[in-house]
Amino acid sequence: MIDFCAQPIDLSLSGDEVVATVSRHARDLSRMSEASGVGLALSASVLSGGDLRPGMTTHPRLGGYPLRQRLSEELGKPCVIDNDANLTLLGEAHFGAARGLRDVLLLTLGTGVGGGLLLGGRIRRGAHSSAAEIGLTQVPGTGEKKYVSLESLSSPGALMRELGDPRGHVFERAASGDRKANALIEQMYEYLGMAVANAHILLDLELVLLAGGLSRSGEVLRDGLRAAFARICPPELQLGLRIEMAALHPDQGGVIGAACLWFEEKSSLQRL
């Protein structure tokens, strides 16, 4: 049984205020008293000790803050923390579309572009706990900057800022006949197709999964990226790579993965 709530976190809050907010909502969950531990998924680069790498989190005041330790103290339960894309992929590996596979890339498409990587059947975190940050890979810029991040040109958040509607939905704008929105979607497919092609050529993947808020767009997103990948990746190097939607609900993948991380660390959950 999964019991959870969704609550936006004010980016101006301090680390202690974030802990207080998360703890308050956690205690409101009906089965919290029965929990043996806590798993937390964050849009951040999480170091091995559970601290967040400064400059590598969407919450600017959490960088370097001992979040795992403070949250564990507040709730009186042991706590594990990891990047949200890693944990979404871990959930997919246990209960979703990546079950039984060993080499999988997951893209989270929302405000930015995140990534999780399964290599040899294990989540690849890298030497500095920063692996699979595919949205931060560098591509040629279109303005004064010679190189920019992939996500600055292809994330849904970046596209909507370009349209002057930061809280809107790019596919809804395109469906209403907005030509600029359609052009930006094609730009997104091109850059993401390039990133997937290069990752596949480098790593020889079995599957690419699409997750995050934009994954609610469903088949239109999947088919657009498939077409871009087919155009960009040389046919002899495509090797039957599958590009599919994540199986778990966008609001639940990271939650399920966080629970999986806790039980994996307790050695009470094995991947099938």
C-alpha positions as CSV (number, residue, x, y, z in Angstrom):
1,M,0.0,0.0,0.0
2,I,1.3,3.5,-0.9
3,D,0.0,6.5,1.0
4,F,1.3,9.9,-0.1
5,C,0.4,13.5,-0.6
6,A,1.6,16.2,-3.0
7,Q,2.6,19.6,-1.8
8,P,4.7,22.3,-3.6
9,I,7.7,23.5,-1.6
10,D,8.5,27.2,-1.5
11,L,12.0,27.7,-2.9
12,S,12.6,30.5,-0.4
13,L,12.4,28.2,2.6
14,S,15.6,27.3,4.5
15,G,16.7,23.8,5.1
16,D,15.2,23.6,8.5
17,E,11.9,25.0,7.2
18,V,11.9,22.4,4.5
19,V,12.4,19.6,7.1
20,A,9.6,21.0,9.2
21,T,7.2,21.1,6.2
22,V,8.1,17.6,5.0
23,S,7.9,16.2,8.5
24,R,4.5,17.7,9.1
25,H,3.0,16.2,5.9
26,A,4.7,12.9,6.6
27,R,3.1,12.6,10.0
28,D,-0.3,13.2,8.5
29,L,0.0,10.1,6.4
30,S,-2.2,7.4,7.9
31,R,0.4,4.6,8.2
32,M,3.5,6.7,9.0
33,S,3.7,5.3,12.6
34,E,4.1,1.8,11.1
35,A,7.0,2.8,8.7
36,S,10.4,1.3,9.3
37,G,12.1,4.1,7.5
38,V,11.8,7.0,5.1
39,G,12.8,7.3,1.4
40,L,13.0,10.7,-0.3
41,A,13.3,11.6,-4.0
42,L,14.7,15.1,-4.8
43,S,15.6,17.0,-7.9
44,A,19.2,17.3,-6.9
45,S,22.6,15.7,-7.0
46,V,22.8,13.7,-3.8
47,L,26.2,12.9,-2.3
48,S,26.8,9.5,-0.7
49,G,26.3,10.8,2.8
50,G,22.8,12.2,1.9
51,D,23.8,15.9,1.6
52,L,22.9,17.8,-1.5
53,R,25.7,19.1,-3.8
54,P,25.7,22.9,-3.8
55,G,24.6,24.4,-7.1
56,M,23.1,21.1,-8.2
57,T,19.6,21.3,-6.8
58,T,16.4,23.1,-7.8
59,H,16.1,24.3,-4.2
60,P,19.0,26.9,-3.9
61,R,19.0,26.9,-0.1
62,L,19.4,23.1,0.3
63,G,22.9,22.9,-1.3
64,G,25.2,21.5,1.3
65,Y,22.5,21.1,3.9
66,P,22.5,17.8,5.8
67,L,18.9,17.0,4.8
68,R,19.0,13.2,5.4
69,Q,20.4,13.6,8.9
70,R,18.0,16.4,9.9
71,L,14.9,14.7,8.4
72,S,15.8,11.4,10.2
73,E,16.2,13.2,13.5
74,E,12.9,15.0,13.1
75,L,10.9,11.9,12.2
76,G,12.7,9.6,14.5
77,K,13.3,7.1,11.6
78,P,16.3,6.3,9.4
79,C,16.1,8.0,6.1
80,V,17.6,7.4,2.6
81,I,17.7,10.1,-0.2
82,D,18.5,10.0,-3.9
83,N,18.0,12.0,-7.1
84,D,14.4,11.8,-8.3
85,A,15.2,10.5,-11.8
86,N,17.4,7.7,-10.3
87,L,14.5,6.7,-8.0
88,T,11.9,6.9,-10.8
89,L,14.1,4.5,-12.7
90,L,14.6,2.3,-9.7
91,G,10.8,2.0,-9.3
92,E,10.5,1.1,-13.0
93,A,13.2,-1.5,-12.6
94,H,11.2,-3.2,-9.8
95,F,7.6,-2.6,-10.8
96,G,7.4,-1.0,-14.2
97,A,8.7,-1.0,-17.7
98,A,12.3,-1.8,-16.9
99,R,11.7,-5.0,-15.1
100,G,14.2,-7.7,-16.1
101,L,16.3,-5.3,-18.1
102,R,19.9,-4.3,-17.4
103,D,20.8,-1.2,-19.5
104,V,18.1,1.5,-19.5
105,L,18.1,5.3,-19.7
106,L,15.2,7.3,-18.2
107,L,14.5,10.9,-19.1
108,T,12.4,13.1,-16.8
109,L,10.9,15.9,-18.8
110,G,9.4,18.7,-16.7
111,T,10.8,22.1,-15.6
112,G,14.1,20.8,-16.7
113,V,15.5,17.6,-18.3
114,G,16.8,15.0,-15.8
115,G,18.1,11.5,-16.3
116,G,18.6,8.2,-14.6
117,L,20.8,5.4,-15.8
118,L,20.6,1.6,-15.2
119,L,23.8,-0.2,-16.3
120,G,24.4,-3.8,-15.7
121,G,21.2,-4.0,-13.7
122,R,22.3,-1.3,-11.1
123,I,21.6,2.4,-10.9
124,R,24.7,4.2,-12.1
125,R,25.5,7.1,-9.7
126,G,29.0,7.8,-10.9
127,A,32.3,8.7,-9.1
128,H,30.9,12.0,-7.9
129,S,27.2,11.0,-7.5
130,S,26.4,13.1,-10.6
131,A,25.9,10.4,-13.4
132,A,23.2,10.7,-16.0
133,E,22.6,14.4,-15.8
134,I,21.8,14.4,-19.5
135,G,20.0,17.7,-19.4
136,L,23.3,19.4,-18.4
137,T,25.2,18.0,-21.4
138,Q,26.5,20.9,-23.6
139,V,25.3,21.6,-27.1
140,P,26.0,24.5,-29.5
141,G,24.2,27.7,-28.4
142,T,21.9,29.8,-30.6
143,G,22.9,33.3,-29.2
144,E,25.9,34.9,-27.5
145,K,26.9,31.8,-25.6
146,K,28.9,29.3,-27.7
147,Y,27.7,26.3,-25.7
148,V,24.6,25.9,-23.5
149,S,22.9,23.0,-21.7
150,L,20.6,20.7,-23.5
151,E,17.8,21.5,-21.1
152,S,18.0,25.2,-21.8
153,L,16.9,24.5,-25.4
154,S,14.7,21.4,-24.9
155,S,13.0,21.3,-21.5
156,P,9.3,22.0,-21.3
157,G,9.9,24.8,-18.9
158,A,12.4,26.5,-21.2
159,L,9.9,26.2,-24.1
160,M,7.1,27.7,-22.2
161,R,9.3,30.6,-21.0
162,E,10.1,31.2,-24.7
163,L,6.4,31.4,-25.3
164,G,5.9,33.8,-22.4
165,D,3.7,31.4,-20.5
166,P,5.8,29.7,-17.8
167,R,2.9,27.9,-16.2
168,G,1.3,26.7,-19.5
169,H,1.6,23.4,-21.4
170,V,3.5,23.4,-24.7
171,F,1.4,20.6,-26.3
172,E,-1.8,22.4,-25.4
173,R,-0.5,25.6,-27.1
174,A,0.5,23.6,-30.1
175,A,-2.9,21.8,-30.3
176,S,-4.6,25.3,-30.3
177,G,-2.7,26.1,-33.5
178,D,0.2,28.1,-32.1
179,R,2.9,27.9,-34.8
180,K,5.7,28.9,-32.5
181,A,4.8,26.2,-30.0
182,N,4.8,23.6,-32.8
183,A,8.2,24.8,-33.9
184,L,9.6,24.6,-30.4
185,I,8.3,21.1,-29.9
186,E,10.1,20.1,-33.1
187,Q,13.2,21.7,-31.7
188,M,12.8,19.7,-28.5
189,Y,12.5,16.5,-30.4
190,E,15.6,17.3,-32.3
191,Y,17.8,18.0,-29.3
192,L,16.4,15.1,-27.3
193,G,16.8,12.8,-30.3
194,M,20.4,13.8,-30.5
195,A,21.0,13.2,-26.8
196,V,19.3,9.7,-26.9
197,A,21.3,8.8,-30.1
198,N,24.6,9.7,-28.5
199,A,23.8,8.0,-25.2
200,H,22.8,4.8,-27.1
201,I,25.9,4.9,-29.2
202,L,28.1,5.3,-26.1
203,L,26.3,2.8,-23.9
204,D,24.4,0.3,-26.1
205,L,21.1,0.6,-24.3
206,E,18.1,-1.8,-24.3
207,L,15.4,0.8,-23.6
208,V,14.8,4.6,-23.1
209,L,11.9,5.6,-20.8
210,L,10.1,8.9,-20.8
211,A,8.9,10.2,-17.4
212,G,8.1,13.5,-15.7
213,G,5.2,15.9,-16.1
214,L,5.4,16.0,-19.9
215,S,5.0,12.2,-20.1
216,R,1.3,12.9,-19.5
217,S,1.3,13.9,-23.2
218,G,1.6,10.2,-23.9
219,E,2.0,8.8,-27.4
220,V,2.6,12.1,-29.2
221,L,5.7,12.6,-27.1
222,R,6.9,9.1,-27.6
223,D,6.3,9.1,-31.3
224,G,8.0,12.4,-31.9
225,L,11.1,11.3,-30.0
226,R,11.2,8.0,-31.8
227,A,11.1,9.8,-35.2
228,A,13.9,12.2,-34.2
229,F,16.0,9.3,-33.0
230,A,15.5,7.4,-36.2
231,R,16.5,10.4,-38.3
232,I,19.6,11.2,-36.3
233,C,21.1,7.8,-35.2
234,P,22.8,5.9,-38.1
235,P,20.6,2.9,-39.0
236,E,23.4,0.4,-38.3
237,L,23.8,1.8,-34.8
238,Q,20.2,1.9,-33.8
239,L,20.3,-1.8,-32.8
240,G,16.5,-2.0,-32.1
241,L,16.6,0.5,-29.3
242,R,13.1,0.8,-27.8
243,I,11.7,4.2,-26.7
244,E,8.7,3.9,-24.5
245,M,6.6,5.8,-21.8
246,A,7.4,5.0,-18.2
247,A,4.8,2.6,-16.8
248,L,4.4,4.2,-13.3
249,H,2.2,7.3,-12.8
250,P,4.3,10.5,-13.0
251,D,3.2,11.4,-9.5
252,Q,4.1,8.0,-8.1
253,G,7.3,6.8,-9.8
254,G,9.7,8.6,-7.5
255,V,7.7,7.7,-4.4
256,I,7.8,4.0,-5.3
257,G,11.5,4.3,-6.2
258,A,12.2,5.9,-2.8
259,A,10.5,3.0,-1.0
260,C,12.5,0.6,-3.2
261,L,15.8,2.3,-2.2
262,W,14.9,1.9,1.5
263,F,14.1,-1.8,1.1
264,E,17.1,-2.5,-1.1
265,E,19.4,-1.0,1.5
266,K,17.7,-3.2,4.1
267,S,18.4,-6.2,1.7
268,S,14.7,-7.1,1.8
269,L,13.9,-6.4,-1.9
270,Q,15.5,-8.0,-4.9
271,R,15.0,-7.0,-8.5
272,L,13.3,-9.5,-10.7
